[in-house]
Amino acid sequence: MPIAIIGALFPLAMVSQFCTWAVDRIYRNAVNLNSFWMQKVVGIELDIQGDVEFSRSPVVICNHQSWFDIPLVQDIVTRDGPIVKFLVKREIIWIPIIGWICLALNFPRLYRNKGGATRENDFSIIQKASKEHGDESGALLIFPEGTRFTEAKKQKQNVGYDHLVRPRSGGLKMIQNFVSADTPLVDITIDYHQSNVNILRCLHGDPRKITITLKQYVFSEIDNVEDWLNRRWSEKDKLLSKGAR
């Protein structure tokens, strides 16, 4: 990405500030374009439940069903708040435009392999992102499930949820250890009102209505991340079951 290259070649404060500003504007314009397409062109209705005032640097968690989750979260958070940064697979940086933006905005890039060494590297990357969070504006997005929901994955885990798979608490525990205790934690529940959500169908306006529920907490309220996350997922599952009726 040319702006990112300029920032790397000329690491002066003024140049760096300009590059950060320029990338931020490009990001917000892209989000606005996505939101316009979703709501005005293909006619998806977003039913927002709950009212959250997004701070400069919140942590955001969300259930994960489709790649379409990301533009939805971006619309909700970035509309009146900071840009959204999220943990991405390292291979994504090779995808034109998307990868360049992730690289320019310094998104934490994970290996996501099962080997012990790569797992240690991923924890180190999350740790570094947690320590730096709050130094500059940006919402850090985490999908605690670590994978998109499918019926096959749900049945394989057999954890008792109807619409979710098991959340993993490791990343959120690490973040809690390094961010300020008063850091806001925003919990987003996305309900597509259908199973087998497909991003291509979403881009063509199916489903016609998506319900998004927002709740806000602060890390100082959470004593045990694993227990808190399991309770939140039980509440999410009940909420999604209600919406499926």
trRosetta pair geometry for C-beta under 8 A, 3 or more apart (Angstrom, degrees):
i j d omega theta_ij theta_ji phi_ij phi_ji
1 4 4.2 70 74 11 100 113
1 5 6.8 -177 84 -14 49 86
1 23 7.9 73 136 -107 145 107
1 100 3.6 127 -52 177 106 116
1 101 7.0 111 -73 -65 154 43
1 103 6.7 166 10 73 116 109
1 104 4.8 -51 67 -56 148 127
2 5 5.6 -58 -148 35 33 113
2 6 6.4 36 155 -22 68 102
3 6 5.7 -50 -151 31 33 113
3 7 6.6 33 152 -18 64 105
3 19 5.1 150 171 -144 92 86
3 22 5.1 -151 -135 100 144 130
3 23 5.6 179 111 -64 144 88
3 26 7.6 -167 8 -9 156 146
3 104 6.3 50 85 -140 100 138
4 7 5.7 -55 -153 36 33 113
4 8 6.4 30 152 -18 66 107
4 19 7.1 119 -93 -175 33 126
4 23 7.3 69 -66 -83 81 132
4 100 6.8 -158 7 -175 141 84
4 103 6.0 54 -153 111 167 97
4 104 3.8 -116 -73 -103 119 89
5 8 5.7 -57 -149 37 32 110
5 9 6.2 24 156 -15 68 110
6 9 6.0 -62 -144 40 28 105
6 10 6.1 -25 173 29 67 108
6 15 6.7 -134 145 -178 95 112
6 19 6.0 -175 85 -91 102 121
7 10 7.0 -79 -131 61 19 73
7 11 7.1 60 168 -95 59 59
7 15 6.4 168 -114 136 56 96
7 16 5.7 86 -146 -112 98 60
7 19 3.7 -165 -71 110 115 178
7 20 7.7 100 -109 -43 142 66
7 104 7.8 110 28 -147 139 84
8 11 7.0 -2 -156 -64 25 92
10 15 4.4 -80 113 159 110 174
11 15 7.2 -133 -125 75 7 121
11 16 6.4 35 -156 -62 52 114
12 15 4.4 80 60 14 90 107
12 16 6.5 -160 85 -11 40 89
13 16 5.7 -58 -144 38 26 112
13 17 6.3 26 158 -19 64 106
14 17 5.8 -53 -148 35 29 111
14 18 6.5 29 154 -18 63 106
15 18 5.8 -56 -151 36 31 111
15 19 6.3 30 153 -19 66 107
16 19 5.8 -55 -146 37 30 110
16 20 6.3 31 155 -19 65 106
17 20 5.7 -53 -147 36 31 112
17 21 6.3 31 154 -18 64 107
18 21 5.7 -56 -149 38 31 111
18 22 6.1 29 154 -20 67 108
19 22 5.7 -54 -143 37 30 111
19 23 6.3 27 159 -16 65 106
19 104 7.8 -133 165 -167 104 104
20 23 6.1 -56 -145 38 27 106
20 24 6.2 31 154 -22 62 109
20 136 7.9 -100 -156 -163 142 144
21 24 5.6 -58 -150 35 29 115
21 25 6.5 27 154 -19 65 105
22 25 5.8 -54 -150 34 31 109
22 26 6.5 31 152 -18 65 105
23 26 5.6 -52 -147 37 35 112
23 27 6.2 39 152 -23 66 105
23 101 7.4 148 -163 -140 102 71
23 104 4.9 -166 -123 139 141 125
23 105 6.0 -178 149 -72 135 82
24 27 5.7 -54 -149 35 29 114
24 28 6.4 24 156 -15 65 107
24 83 6.1 -135 -135 -32 78 138
25 28 5.9 -56 -145 39 31 107
25 29 6.2 30 157 -18 65 108
26 29 5.9 -58 -147 38 28 110
26 30 6.3 30 154 -21 64 107
26 101 7.5 -145 112 -111 117 106
27 30 5.8 -58 -153 35 28 111
27 31 6.5 28 151 -18 65 105
27 78 7.6 -123 134 -144 100 150
27 83 5.0 28 122 -126 146 136
27 101 6.5 127 -94 -157 91 121
27 105 6.9 66 -74 -71 142 139
28 31 5.5 -51 -148 36 35 112
28 32 6.3 37 153 -20 66 104
28 78 6.2 -163 -114 167 76 121
28 83 6.8 -100 -64 -85 80 100
29 32 5.6 -51 -146 37 33 113
29 33 6.4 36 152 -21 64 104
30 33 5.7 -53 -149 35 31 113
30 34 6.5 33 152 -18 64 104
30 101 7.6 -58 22 -102 167 155
31 34 5.7 -53 -149 36 32 111
31 35 6.2 31 154 -18 66 108
31 71 7.4 170 -134 -145 68 75
31 74 4.7 -135 -124 149 113 116
31 75 6.4 175 -179 -82 97 54
31 78 4.8 -34 168 88 172 145
31 79 7.7 -138 138 -67 126 58
31 83 7.9 -160 -31 -125 143 80
32 35 5.7 -55 -145 38 30 112
32 36 6.3 35 154 -22 65 105
33 36 5.7 -51 -146 34 30 113
33 37 6.5 31 153 -19 63 104
34 37 5.8 -56 -152 35 31 111
34 38 6.3 30 153 -20 66 106
34 71 4.5 -126 161 -148 142 125
34 74 7.0 43 72 85 144 130
34 75 6.9 -124 99 -66 104 102
35 38 5.7 -51 -145 35 32 112
35 39 6.1 -3 169 7 67 113
35 71 7.5 -169 -65 172 61 100
35 74 8.0 -132 -55 102 100 92
35 75 4.5 133 -95 -117 110 112
35 79 7.3 104 -95 -87 164 103
36 39 6.8 -74 -137 50 21 88
36 40 5.1 -30 -171 30 64 123
36 41 6.8 61 136 -16 71 101
37 40 7.3 -48 -87 53 10 81
37 41 4.8 -32 -146 33 50 130
37 42 6.5 31 160 0 69 101
37 203 7.8 -11 142 -151 124 75
38 41 7.6 56 13 44 13 87
38 42 6.4 -46 -144 50 29 107
38 44 4.9 -54 174 45 81 123
38 46 7.6 46 131 -44 125 114
38 71 6.9 169 -52 130 136 127
38 72 7.9 143 -130 -87 164 70
38 75 7.1 -69 41 -69 150 155
39 43 7.3 38 -173 -123 32 19
39 44 5.9 -78 -91 65 50 74
39 45 7.5 84 -133 -99 83 31
39 46 6.5 -55 -93 -3 114 106
40 43 7.6 0 179 -75 10 51
42 203 7.0 -177 -58 166 164 36
42 204 6.1 -173 -137 -173 131 21
42 205 3.5 -155 170 -64 99 96
43 205 5.3 31 55 -133 85 128
43 208 6.8 -21 117 -143 96 84
44 202 7.5 23 -83 -167 149 75
44 205 5.8 -155 -57 -132 81 63
44 207 7.3 85 -131 91 99 60
44 208 6.5 -163 -120 -160 55 33
44 209 7.2 162 -167 -89 67 24
44 210 6.2 14 175 2 114 108
45 208 6.3 27 14 148 97 72
45 209 4.5 -18 66 -108 105 77
45 210 7.3 169 84 26 55 62
46 72 7.5 166 -117 -141 123 94
46 75 7.3 -131 -89 114 167 142
46 210 5.7 -20 -111 70 63 94
46 212 6.2 -6 -169 7 95 118
47 209 6.1 29 -15 -175 114 102
47 210 7.0 -174 25 89 79 41
47 211 4.5 -29 73 -107 111 71
47 212 7.0 157 79 22 55 66
48 76 7.1 154 -115 -118 119 105
48 212 5.4 -19 -110 70 63 100
48 214 7.0 7 -172 -6 90 114
49 211 6.4 22 -9 -176 115 97
49 212 6.9 180 25 89 75 46
49 213 4.4 -21 72 -107 113 73
49 214 6.9 173 87 19 57 70
50 213 5.6 84 -4 -168 124 59
50 214 3.6 -159 94 63 126 77
50 215 5.9 -93 -138 -65 156 53
51 214 7.1 138 -23 78 8 126
52 186 5.6 84 -172 -127 159 118
52 214 4.5 -112 -14 154 121 134
52 215 7.6 124 -71 -179 120 2
52 216 4.8 141 -122 -51 107 121
54 58 5.9 -104 -153 2 78 135
54 77 5.7 122 -107 -151 157 69
54 80 6.5 140 34 92 111 82
54 81 2.9 -19 90 -98 140 147
54 82 6.6 -138 143 13 122 77
54 139 6.8 -47 -164 -73 124 130
54 184 7.8 -170 -142 90 48 150
54 186 7.1 -21 -107 -55 85 154
55 58 5.2 118 49 -51 93 93
55 81 7.5 31 45 -143 21 115
55 82 8.0 -13 102 -10 45 116
55 184 5.1 139 12 11 127 133
56 82 6.1 82 -167 -55 39 129
56 134 7.9 83 100 -137 106 55
56 137 4.9 -90 -172 -113 87 85
57 82 6.7 36 -82 -8 45 167
57 133 5.9 151 173 172 123 78
57 134 4.6 166 101 -97 158 50
57 136 7.5 121 -87 89 124 34
57 137 6.2 -133 -65 -131 84 38
57 138 6.1 24 -116 57 81 54
57 139 7.0 179 -149 -86 36 44
57 140 7.6 30 -176 -11 79 93
57 183 7.0 -59 105 -137 91 100
58 77 7.9 -138 60 -140 121 116
58 81 7.6 -22 16 179 118 144
58 82 7.6 169 22 34 81 121
58 139 5.1 -3 63 -122 82 93
58 140 7.7 -145 104 31 46 70
58 183 6.9 143 -130 175 46 80
58 184 4.2 -44 -116 82 102 103
58 185 6.9 168 -172 -89 92 21
58 186 5.2 44 153 -8 142 109
59 133 7.3 37 -74 174 94 154
59 139 7.3 156 -105 -166 17 70
59 140 5.0 -25 -116 67 70 100
59 142 6.9 2 -178 4 97 113
59 172 7.8 125 155 -130 143 85
59 175 6.0 113 -117 155 151 146
59 179 6.8 -127 -39 -25 127 173
59 183 6.1 54 -5 143 103 119
59 184 7.2 -178 30 95 66 54
59 185 5.1 -17 71 -111 100 71
59 186 7.3 175 87 24 46 71
59 219 7.7 58 29 -60 133 110
60 73 6.6 133 139 -166 146 123
60 77 6.3 -60 -71 -85 158 142
60 84 7.0 -46 37 -131 146 106
60 139 5.1 36 -14 167 120 116
60 140 6.8 171 24 82 75 44
60 141 4.7 -25 74 -104 108 68
60 142 7.1 161 85 23 54 67
60 185 7.8 164 -88 -163 28 50
60 186 4.7 -20 -109 69 77 102
60 187 8.0 169 -157 -83 57 22
60 188 6.3 17 -174 -6 102 115
61 141 7.8 149 -90 -158 27 56
61 142 5.2 -27 -103 73 75 92
61 143 7.5 132 -157 -103 65 25
61 144 5.6 18 -155 -25 118 107
61 172 7.0 5 -83 -92 133 130
61 185 7.0 11 0 -178 105 94
61 186 7.5 174 26 87 63 52
61 187 5.5 -15 66 -113 97 66
61 188 7.1 -179 88 28 46 74
61 229 8.0 -112 180 -123 166 98
61 232 7.8 56 97 129 139 155
62 69 6.3 153 128 -180 135 123
62 73 5.8 -96 -43 -87 164 130
62 141 6.8 -14 10 -161 116 100
62 142 7.8 152 22 80 71 47
62 143 6.0 -45 71 -100 79 72
62 187 7.6 155 -81 -165 50 48
62 188 4.2 -15 -100 71 98 103
62 189 7.4 -177 -144 -81 68 27
62 190 6.4 39 -173 -11 110 106
63 69 7.9 -138 95 -122 56 140
63 143 7.6 57 -171 -146 15 86
63 145 6.7 52 -144 -16 59 130
63 149 7.0 7 171 -31 100 131
63 163 7.9 26 -178 126 155 96
63 164 5.8 -89 -133 -110 124 107
63 188 7.8 -129 18 100 68 70
63 189 5.9 38 8 -132 116 63
63 190 6.1 -143 66 37 94 82
63 233 8.0 122 -88 -124 104 80
63 236 5.9 153 -50 174 130 147
63 240 7.8 -47 56 -61 174 138
64 69 5.8 -96 -130 -2 60 171
64 143 4.0 46 -55 -157 133 132
64 145 5.1 -145 34 52 110 121
64 146 8.0 -169 37 35 151 16
64 147 6.9 162 94 97 133 25
64 148 5.3 -107 136 -104 97 52
64 149 6.3 150 89 -17 62 83
65 68 8.0 -34 87 56 88 92
65 69 6.3 131 44 -57 70 117
65 148 5.9 72 -164 -161 18 87
65 149 4.8 -32 -104 40 70 108
65 190 6.7 -133 19 91 117 116
65 192 6.5 -131 98 -7 156 128
65 197 4.7 60 140 37 116 138
66 69 5.7 144 68 -24 63 84
66 148 6.4 80 -75 -143 28 128
66 192 7.5 60 4 -56 130 149
66 197 4.2 -99 -44 114 130 115
66 198 6.8 -166 -123 -105 131 8
66 199 5.2 165 175 -63 112 80
66 202 6.6 135 131 -22 154 146
67 70 6.2 -30 -180 11 58 112
67 148 7.8 -45 -42 -84 60 139
67 199 4.6 -12 58 -75 100 145
68 71 6.3 -51 -161 40 54 101
68 72 6.3 56 145 -21 74 109
68 197 6.8 -115 39 156 125 119
68 199 4.7 175 -43 -115 94 79
68 202 4.2 -2 -98 92 157 170
68 203 7.6 -144 -98 -47 115 73
69 72 5.7 -68 -156 40 33 115
69 73 6.1 28 155 -18 72 108
69 143 7.5 78 113 -93 154 126
69 190 5.8 -163 -122 21 89 165
70 73 5.9 -54 -145 37 30 107
70 74 6.2 31 156 -19 64 108
70 84 7.9 179 -164 104 77 141
70 86 7.3 -113 -124 17 105 159
70 141 7.9 120 -124 121 76 163
71 74 5.3 -53 -141 39 36 116
71 75 6.2 42 157 -25 66 102
72 75 5.8 -53 -152 31 29 111
72 76 6.6 23 154 -14 63 107
72 190 6.0 84 111 -114 154 134
72 210 6.8 -97 -120 132 136 152
72 212 6.6 -176 170 -86 117 135
73 76 5.8 -58 -148 39 33 109
73 77 5.9 12 163 -4 70 115
73 84 6.0 115 123 -127 103 167
73 141 6.0 88 144 -121 152 142
73 188 6.2 144 -110 79 94 169
73 190 7.9 -78 -59 -58 84 129
74 77 6.3 -64 -134 47 25 97
74 78 5.1 -7 -177 8 67 125
74 83 8.0 -1 -140 -156 92 62
74 84 5.1 -122 -100 23 72 134
75 78 7.0 -50 -103 48 12 91
75 79 5.9 34 175 -48 52 109
76 79 6.6 -54 -158 5 11 115
76 188 6.8 130 86 -119 160 138
76 212 6.2 -136 -81 148 141 155
76 214 7.2 179 -178 -77 135 125
77 81 5.1 -77 176 68 62 125
77 82 7.0 -37 155 64 103 62
77 84 5.2 94 77 -67 142 110
77 139 5.1 -91 -178 31 143 163
77 141 7.9 -134 -11 -72 164 112
77 186 7.6 148 -100 83 106 157
78 81 6.2 -92 -102 68 23 73
78 82 6.9 -64 -107 104 66 29
78 83 5.5 35 -111 -110 115 45
78 84 6.0 -92 -49 -16 106 92
78 139 7.9 -128 -66 21 72 125
81 139 6.6 49 129 -41 124 127
82 137 4.6 -159 -120 167 122 93
82 138 5.0 -155 155 -98 132 22
82 139 5.0 151 77 -23 107 82
83 105 7.1 -112 121 -140 142 143
83 137 7.4 89 25 122 81 94
83 138 5.6 -29 70 -119 81 79
83 139 7.2 -157 96 25 33 82
84 138 7.4 129 -120 -168 14 76
84 139 4.9 -33 -108 71 65 105
84 141 5.2 32 -175 -28 107 125
85 105 6.1 -155 -103 139 103 120
85 106 7.8 -14 -136 84 138 68
85 107 5.3 -171 -161 -110 90 78
85 108 7.5 90 153 3 110 81
85 138 4.8 26 -6 170 117 125
85 139 6.9 166 25 77 69 47
85 140 5.6 -28 76 -104 94 58
85 141 6.8 178 84 15 38 84
86 107 6.4 -3 60 -150 47 119
86 108 8.0 -99 133 45 27 89
86 140 7.2 131 -95 -167 46 50
86 141 3.8 -35 -92 67 103 104
86 142 7.2 176 -142 -71 84 36
86 143 7.9 42 -164 -13 125 89
87 107 7.4 167 -108 169 20 95
87 108 5.0 -33 -109 83 71 108
87 109 8.0 161 -161 -94 59 19
87 110 5.6 31 179 -18 104 122
87 125 8.0 113 -132 119 102 117
87 126 7.1 -3 -100 -95 133 90
87 129 7.5 -152 -84 28 90 173
87 141 7.7 -135 10 87 69 68
87 142 6.5 40 7 -109 116 71
87 171 7.4 -77 -29 -147 161 149
88 92 4.7 -79 166 40 122 146
88 93 7.7 122 110 -47 131 76
88 102 5.4 -42 30 -147 164 143
88 107 5.1 42 8 128 118 133
88 108 7.3 147 24 82 69 55
88 109 5.7 -30 75 -111 87 65
88 110 7.0 171 83 21 32 83
89 92 5.2 111 69 -21 78 100
89 109 7.3 18 137 -161 18 73
89 110 6.1 -56 -106 70 42 82
89 111 7.9 39 -150 -165 69 11
89 112 5.3 -54 -112 14 92 141
90 93 6.6 -37 -180 6 51 109
90 109 4.5 87 -101 162 68 107
90 110 6.4 -128 -37 79 83 30
90 111 5.8 4 -9 -94 129 47
90 112 7.7 -164 3 14 86 95
91 94 6.1 -48 -177 23 59 112
91 95 8.0 65 134 -27 71 94
92 95 5.5 -41 -166 13 57 116
92 98 6.5 -80 176 122 99 108
92 99 5.3 -177 141 -98 61 85
92 102 5.9 47 111 22 114 167
92 109 7.5 -149 47 -128 97 99
93 99 4.1 110 -164 -167 26 103
93 100 7.7 100 -162 -65 67 32
93 102 5.7 -121 -93 84 73 118
93 103 5.0 86 -140 -61 109 108
93 109 6.4 -12 -36 -114 121 144
94 99 5.5 -151 35 -122 16 168
95 98 4.7 -13 103 63 117 108
95 99 4.1 142 53 -30 64 109
96 99 6.6 -6 -49 33 9 105
96 100 6.9 5 -162 -15 42 111
97 100 5.8 -46 -127 32 15 111
97 101 6.6 14 161 -17 55 104
98 101 6.1 -58 -154 33 27 109
98 102 6.5 26 151 -17 63 107
99 102 5.6 -54 -148 37 34 113
99 103 6.2 32 154 -18 67 107
100 103 5.7 -57 -148 39 31 111
100 104 6.0 29 155 -19 67 109
101 104 5.7 -54 -140 39 30 109
101 105 6.0 10 165 -1 66 112
102 105 6.4 -67 -141 49 22 96
102 107 4.2 -59 -160 27 81 132
102 109 7.2 99 150 -81 119 102
103 106 7.5 25 179 -75 31 37
103 107 7.6 -55 -58 28 25 89
105 138 7.8 147 -180 -119 112 141
108 125 5.1 130 -168 157 103 103
108 126 6.5 89 174 -89 155 47
108 128 7.4 155 -114 76 111 95
108 129 4.1 -42 -67 -65 135 142
109 125 6.9 -108 63 -156 47 149
110 122 4.6 46 -146 -125 100 101
110 125 5.9 -172 -90 76 69 149
110 126 7.7 26 -88 -51 113 90
111 118 4.0 -114 102 -167 148 110
111 121 5.6 54 -5 84 131 126
111 122 5.7 -113 34 -61 87 98
112 118 7.7 -57 42 148 19 123
112 122 6.8 106 -61 -95 45 140
113 118 4.1 32 57 86 107 161
113 119 7.5 -110 80 -49 67 69
114 118 7.7 44 48 64 19 120
114 119 7.4 8 -167 -53 26 111
115 118 4.7 77 66 16 96 103
115 119 6.7 -160 91 -11 46 89
116 119 5.6 -58 -148 35 30 113
116 120 6.5 32 155 -20 65 103
117 120 5.8 -54 -154 33 31 111
117 121 6.6 33 148 -20 64 104
118 121 5.3 -47 -149 34 39 116
118 122 6.4 44 151 -22 66 100
119 122 5.6 -49 -150 33 34 113
119 123 6.6 35 151 -18 64 102
120 123 5.8 -52 -150 35 33 111
120 124 6.5 36 151 -21 64 105
121 124 5.6 -56 -152 35 33 113
121 125 6.4 34 151 -21 66 104
122 125 5.6 -52 -149 34 34 112
122 126 6.4 32 153 -16 66 104
123 126 5.7 -53 -147 38 33 110
123 127 6.1 38 152 -24 65 107
123 170 7.6 -73 -104 159 100 119
123 174 6.7 -169 -155 -93 82 158
124 127 5.5 -52 -147 35 31 116
124 128 6.4 32 154 -20 64 104
125 128 5.8 -52 -149 35 30 111
125 129 6.4 29 153 -17 64 106
126 129 5.7 -56 -147 38 32 111
126 130 6.2 35 153 -23 65 107
126 171 5.4 -120 -144 -134 150 85
126 174 5.2 71 123 95 119 146
126 175 7.1 -83 171 -59 100 81
127 130 5.7 -55 -149 34 29 113
127 131 6.5 28 155 -19 64 105
127 174 5.8 -88 -83 178 70 124
127 178 6.7 131 -157 -40 63 153
128 131 5.9 -54 -149 34 31 110
128 132 6.4 17 157 -9 65 111
129 132 6.0 -65 -146 45 29 103
129 133 6.2 46 152 -45 65 100
129 140 6.7 131 154 -130 114 135
129 175 8.0 -38 97 -101 94 93
130 133 5.6 -40 -148 10 30 119
130 174 5.9 -148 -32 131 158 85
130 175 4.5 -155 -112 -118 117 56
130 177 7.1 47 143 65 151 78
130 178 3.8 98 130 64 111 134
130 179 5.9 -99 -171 -42 85 85
131 178 4.8 -79 -75 -177 59 136
132 135 5.2 -63 -171 17 64 127
132 136 7.7 -10 162 19 93 92
133 138 7.6 -111 -135 79 75 98
133 140 5.4 -40 -117 -32 132 141
133 175 7.3 14 24 -149 155 97
133 178 7.5 101 37 108 105 106
133 179 5.5 -36 85 -97 120 107
133 183 7.6 50 124 -132 117 148
134 179 6.2 140 -30 -141 128 86
134 180 6.1 113 -111 -2 162 108
134 183 6.7 -89 -77 -99 121 116
139 186 7.6 -28 -150 34 126 129
140 175 7.3 -178 106 -132 145 138
142 171 5.8 179 -146 114 137 133
142 172 6.4 166 106 -73 162 87
142 175 7.5 -118 -42 -25 150 154
143 146 6.5 166 105 -62 91 24
143 147 8.0 -178 124 11 125 19
144 167 3.8 19 124 -156 122 101
144 168 5.7 -171 178 49 72 59
144 169 7.0 19 -155 -82 119 43
144 171 7.2 -157 -115 54 67 112
144 172 6.3 -13 -102 -28 111 125
144 229 6.1 -164 -167 -157 163 131
144 233 7.9 -114 87 -71 135 117
145 148 7.9 103 102 -90 129 12
145 149 6.8 -20 154 -63 167 81
145 164 6.8 -138 -86 -172 133 87
145 165 5.0 96 -152 71 119 95
145 166 7.0 127 -129 79 76 38
145 167 5.6 -64 -73 -99 59 58
145 168 7.1 112 -133 3 16 84
146 168 5.2 23 -25 14 126 132
147 153 6.5 -162 109 -137 131 160
147 165 6.7 -25 70 68 100 151
149 153 6.6 -142 -150 65 42 127
149 154 6.8 36 -162 -52 88 105
149 163 7.0 26 -178 166 158 55
149 164 6.2 -82 -103 -126 133 36
149 165 5.6 -176 -110 -9 77 98
150 153 4.7 93 56 7 84 100
150 154 7.0 -147 92 -6 44 87
150 196 7.9 50 -132 -101 77 64
151 154 5.6 -56 -149 37 33 114
151 155 6.3 29 156 -17 67 107
151 195 7.0 38 -53 -174 110 130
151 196 7.8 -28 -14 -64 108 84
152 155 6.0 -58 -148 38 29 107
152 156 6.3 30 154 -21 64 109
153 156 5.6 -55 -146 35 31 113
153 157 6.4 24 159 -13 66 107
153 165 5.1 -34 128 -88 113 142
154 157 6.2 -63 -150 40 27 104
154 159 7.8 -102 -156 34 64 89
154 161 6.5 -111 -141 82 107 90
154 162 7.8 43 -169 -163 147 19
154 164 7.5 116 -106 86 109 25
154 165 5.6 -123 -87 -83 65 82
155 158 6.6 22 -175 -66 37 75
157 165 5.5 121 6 -150 156 90
157 166 5.3 -159 -170 -13 146 109
159 165 7.2 99 29 -159 132 49
159 166 4.8 144 -53 -69 167 99
161 164 4.2 -70 163 61 151 84
161 165 6.8 -155 64 -83 137 19
161 166 7.6 -179 5 -67 130 52
161 233 6.7 -60 -91 155 137 106
161 234 7.8 -126 -95 -100 93 50
161 237 4.7 -128 -142 -102 90 140
162 237 5.8 121 35 -170 81 105
162 240 7.3 -169 83 94 98 110
162 241 5.6 70 62 -83 143 106
163 236 7.8 -127 83 130 110 88
163 237 5.6 162 43 -133 91 70
163 240 3.9 -119 71 115 162 145
163 241 6.6 -155 -13 -58 124 67
163 244 7.2 -166 -76 -41 135 137
164 167 7.6 -16 162 -43 125 86
164 233 5.7 -160 118 -166 158 100
164 236 6.2 71 -53 101 148 119
164 237 5.3 -102 13 -82 117 95
164 240 7.2 143 -37 22 95 154
166 233 7.8 60 -141 169 37 168
167 229 4.9 -133 104 159 140 117
167 230 7.0 -156 51 -80 112 51
167 232 7.7 9 -1 75 165 102
167 233 5.0 -155 -10 -63 122 139
168 171 6.8 64 107 8 100 95
169 172 5.6 -72 -160 52 57 107
169 173 5.5 64 145 -33 87 105
169 225 5.0 141 -170 119 115 102
169 226 4.1 -110 -10 -93 173 71
169 229 5.0 -173 -94 27 99 151
170 173 5.8 -57 -148 32 26 113
170 174 6.6 22 158 -17 63 106
171 174 5.9 -57 -153 35 31 110
171 175 6.4 31 152 -19 66 106
172 175 5.5 -50 -146 36 36 114
172 176 6.4 42 154 -23 65 102
172 225 5.2 175 109 -172 106 133
172 229 6.5 137 58 -72 155 134
173 176 5.8 -55 -153 32 30 113
173 177 6.8 34 150 -24 62 104
173 225 4.6 -166 -84 51 75 154
173 226 7.3 2 -66 -45 119 82
174 177 5.7 -52 -157 26 35 116
174 178 7.0 4 158 0 65 111
175 178 6.4 -81 -155 45 31 94
175 179 5.7 9 167 -9 76 117
176 179 6.7 -59 -121 40 25 96
176 219 5.3 170 -129 -155 87 124
176 222 6.8 -98 -119 85 141 126
176 225 5.8 -151 -7 -71 151 130
179 183 4.3 -20 147 -12 124 160
179 219 6.3 139 87 -19 111 162
180 183 4.9 128 67 -40 77 92
180 219 7.7 144 100 45 46 131
181 218 7.3 59 149 151 60 105
181 219 5.5 -130 -152 86 44 102
181 220 4.1 66 166 -74 100 97
182 218 5.6 -23 -150 -166 44 134
182 219 7.5 -83 -36 42 6 90
182 220 6.2 2 -79 -18 51 124
183 218 6.7 142 73 -154 39 77
183 219 5.2 27 58 -3 91 120
184 216 5.9 -25 -165 -164 110 106
184 217 7.4 136 -162 78 60 40
184 218 5.7 -52 -103 -96 46 74
185 216 7.2 141 76 -161 50 55
185 217 4.6 -27 67 73 102 91
185 218 6.4 149 11 -115 88 18
185 219 5.9 110 -33 -62 120 69
185 222 7.4 13 20 -22 159 136
186 214 6.5 -23 -169 -159 102 94
186 215 7.4 153 -158 81 55 44
186 216 5.3 -22 -104 -104 71 77
186 217 7.9 179 -80 28 27 66
187 214 7.4 140 78 -158 57 44
187 215 4.6 -15 60 65 105 95
187 216 7.5 -166 19 -79 75 28
187 217 6.8 39 -15 3 108 107
187 232 6.0 -124 -136 -157 151 134
188 212 6.4 -17 -165 -169 98 97
188 213 7.3 147 -158 77 46 53
188 214 6.0 -12 -103 -101 71 69
189 212 7.1 158 79 -156 53 47
189 213 4.3 -6 55 55 106 103
189 215 8.0 33 -7 4 102 102
189 236 5.0 -172 -111 -132 124 96
189 239 5.7 33 147 96 163 145
189 240 7.1 -133 179 -58 118 91
190 210 6.7 -12 -165 180 88 111
190 211 7.8 147 -159 84 41 54
190 212 5.6 -10 -105 -106 65 80
191 210 6.9 157 80 -166 55 61
191 211 4.3 -12 62 64 111 99
191 212 7.4 -164 24 -73 75 36
191 213 7.3 44 -7 -8 111 101
191 239 7.2 -120 -63 132 132 93
191 240 5.5 -174 -107 -117 104 73
191 243 4.3 13 -179 102 151 169
191 244 7.9 -127 -162 -52 112 71
192 197 4.8 111 29 -94 173 126
192 202 7.9 -76 -130 -93 127 111
192 207 5.3 145 179 10 81 132
192 210 5.6 -22 -110 -116 55 91
193 207 5.6 139 62 -160 99 167
193 209 6.4 21 17 84 146 91
193 210 7.4 -146 6 -107 97 44
193 211 6.9 86 -43 5 103 102
193 243 5.8 -105 -91 152 79 103
193 244 6.8 170 -139 -101 54 51
194 197 6.6 124 87 -80 91 76
194 207 5.4 167 4 -66 125 124
197 201 7.7 -139 -167 63 51 117
197 202 6.9 36 -178 -52 93 117
198 201 4.3 74 75 11 102 107
198 202 6.7 -171 92 -12 51 85
199 202 5.3 -53 -147 36 36 117
199 203 6.3 39 154 -23 67 102
200 203 5.7 -51 -150 32 32 112
200 204 6.9 15 153 -4 61 107
201 204 5.9 -69 -154 47 35 101
201 206 4.2 -65 169 77 98 109
201 207 8.0 47 131 -31 111 48
202 205 7.7 94 -173 -34 30 10
202 206 6.7 -101 -81 72 33 55
202 207 7.5 -12 -105 19 73 59
205 208 6.5 25 166 -98 87 64
207 210 6.2 130 75 -65 111 76
211 243 5.8 -145 47 -128 144 140
213 239 6.2 -83 20 178 162 149
217 221 5.4 -115 -173 57 100 136
217 222 6.9 73 147 -45 136 104
218 221 5.4 102 64 -5 71 102
219 222 5.7 -62 -158 32 48 110
222 225 5.9 56 154 -89 128 61
222 228 4.8 -34 -139 -46 104 168
223 227 7.8 -14 79 57 87 125
223 228 7.6 145 47 -46 59 116
224 227 4.1 42 99 23 118 114
224 228 6.2 160 85 -17 61 88
225 228 5.7 -60 -144 41 28 111
225 229 6.0 27 160 -20 67 109
226 229 5.9 -56 -145 36 26 109
226 230 6.4 25 156 -18 62 107
227 230 5.8 -56 -148 36 30 110
227 231 6.4 29 154 -18 64 106
228 231 5.8 -58 -152 36 30 110
228 232 6.4 30 152 -19 65 106
229 232 5.6 -52 -147 36 33 113
229 233 6.3 32 154 -19 66 105
230 233 5.7 -54 -146 36 31 110
230 234 6.5 35 153 -21 63 103
231 234 5.7 -52 -150 33 33 112
231 235 6.5 30 152 -15 65 106
232 235 5.7 -58 -151 39 33 111
232 236 6.2 37 150 -23 67 105
233 236 5.3 -46 -142 35 35 116
233 237 6.3 40 155 -24 64 102
234 237 5.8 -51 -149 31 30 112
234 238 6.8 29 152 -16 62 103
235 238 5.8 -53 -152 36 34 110
235 239 6.3 36 150 -20 65 107
236 239 5.5 -59 -151 37 32 114
236 240 6.2 28 154 -16 68 106
237 240 5.8 -54 -145 39 31 109
237 241 6.3 35 153 -22 64 106
238 241 5.6 -52 -146 35 31 114
238 242 6.5 35 153 -21 63 104
239 242 5.8 -53 -153 32 30 113
239 243 6.6 25 151 -14 63 106
240 243 5.6 -55 -147 39 35 110
240 244 6.3 38 153 -27 66 106
241 244 5.7 -55 -148 30 31 114
241 245 7.5 50 151 -40 58 89
242 245 6.2 -37 -168 -1 37 115
